[in-house]
């Protein structure tokens, strides 16, 4: 299909689609072969493959090789045009960016497109689908995204349907993206990929070297130029690799200290248990003992300050499983400090690249390097030279890259020196976009090329490049911080590995079947003691808290669900909670929300209309609850600084907690009669059971609804 005559290759404007496909594919897959053939055939310069050619006619349009419109495969022409407009207006927030790259698996399937009247599902890099019997089906899609490092904006640059892409291919794709951003006036300072074998191959293809004795954290672009770009591995992927390394070796040593994986396993497996402790003299009850139920917060991240404090606390309690855990505590605390730097948390704030923080950060990086290079397994072999080294090498590379950016960009005038967000160097923004894509695809499995394109087109149509905007908008998962990596790094995931028995999941009718809650009716309210009814509401609120805790992936939010004795331990990884009839007592905020929900249900749910138990009716009840809560005192007072961290949207942790508690409680109350098949809402045997086994009046003195 390609012409053999040399004169046919001289004018790029006259290239046929087959000629453009050949040039683009050869350049991306085999750059050396492309350079060699340019000596024989007058192939276009690589710069021309991404250069914008503007055509001024009645409608301003443009043509870009490897680019497309209407959300087809390739670089998105519309996104680059919108970015260029912002740069030309002089918006400094769009002057610098980082480029993120991630893959997503696809279902290999050939489909017929009735509109385009062609087969789809094949490899497509933006130059068109190969029209041949030998054309391979696409098995994955590569997505590129630009992220602002001085302002939190994100821009999906495009996607590419591929089959088994190599690291060299991704390196060429990244260089093409950098070229296109440079063409419109945006300077790329960093590139981030996953900490995987292909990510490491991509880094090497760009010129990155990860030798612990000599780390080369930058590459030149264009090659041979003076402009350098740093390379990052995603911190979360690196943490997963380090977790796997510890689990594989079970024990690692360095300079006399020992890190035991078993300490973490014992912490995750620690069952809820009653603990008796002597009361301190300050409590005014010296000589007596206090009863508490110790509960491990399974939403706690493994490499966090909470786990370090929990291990120390359990060691002080004298539990045999946590003796000699000082080495494990030190390692977990070091990893937690590193995460705080790369995510702008803790003592470094949300902008760690400030002059006041740099000295502390540099010392921390030096400590981590000395730690990692001296880690050995049980037989004395260095971990940094083993097959489980990539996670540790990733942190060493990231540390050098962060220091390089500080030295070369935060100390110069005219640069966004005081507003570099390290969170931009992770894959989290792209992971959130991919999760929104997955939800738009309508299934949890791998989508086909056709389904993916439709979902991408839908998201791109509503995409805003403004700082702080979200691609996922209202369709995001309620617990927006619980990305896939976060769940894999929690204590709950470790417990599931070693103790796969599923947790207690109770049916919605459970509070009624055990007599924890009285079905509401005018007669039952008149005959039931008010304090007894308040107690039943409290117990049901505790059941709601336990149900939400099964899936909640935020450590702070989970801790806020229960009434805990914070005076004994102020970290949220281990809680001292009160119990009532086998159920955990909820926090005052949970009790208040359920109380308001009950009042709304009693007031607006008295009618016997046929539209009850419909989705619209439930939504109307939730709306009434929110209206009742508006204007009252703030809920969850212990989480004032936490609830609004992260995305500044209406779907923050605060609103999600209120919605989930309301929905869970209303679901119990509105489905009670159907589940129990009661002709009369309140039977005598229910009231009798409430007075007996499941309520302990002596323990309910402080459990009144707020």
Secondary structure, DSSP 8 states (H G I E B T S, - for coil): -----GGGGS-GGG--HHHHHHHHHHHHH-HHHHHHHTTTS----GGGGT--EEE-SSS-EEE-TTEESTT-SEEEHHHHHHHHHHHHTT-GGGSEEEEEEEEEE-----EEETTTTEEESB-BSSS----STT--B--EEEEEEEEESSS--EEEEEEEEESS--HHHHHHHHHHHHHHHHHTT-EEEEEEE-SSHHHHHHHHHHT-EEETTEEE-EEESSTTSS-EEEEEE-HHHHHHHHHHHHHHHSEEEETTEEEEHHHHHHHHH---EEEEEE--GGGT-TT-EEEEEEEE-TTSBSSSHHHHHHHHHHHHTT-GGGTT-HHHHHHHHHHHHHHHHHTT-GGGTT---SHHHHHHHHHHHHHHHHHHHT-B-TTS-BGGGSTT-HHHHHHHHHHHHHHHHHHHHTTSTTS-TT---GGGGSSHHHHHHHHHHHHHHTSSS---HHHHHHHHHHHHHT---STT--SSGGGS-SSTT--HHHHHTBHHHHHHHH---------TTHHHHTTSS----HHHHHHS-HHHHHHHHHHHHHHHHHHHHHH---HHHHHTTB-B-TTT--SSSEEEE-EETTEE-B-HHHHHHHHHHHHHHHHHS----TTTTSHHHHHHHHHHHHHHHTTS--S-GGGTTTTT-S--STTSHHHHHHHHHHHHHHHHHHTHHHHHT-SSSS-HHHHHHHHTTT--GGG-TT----
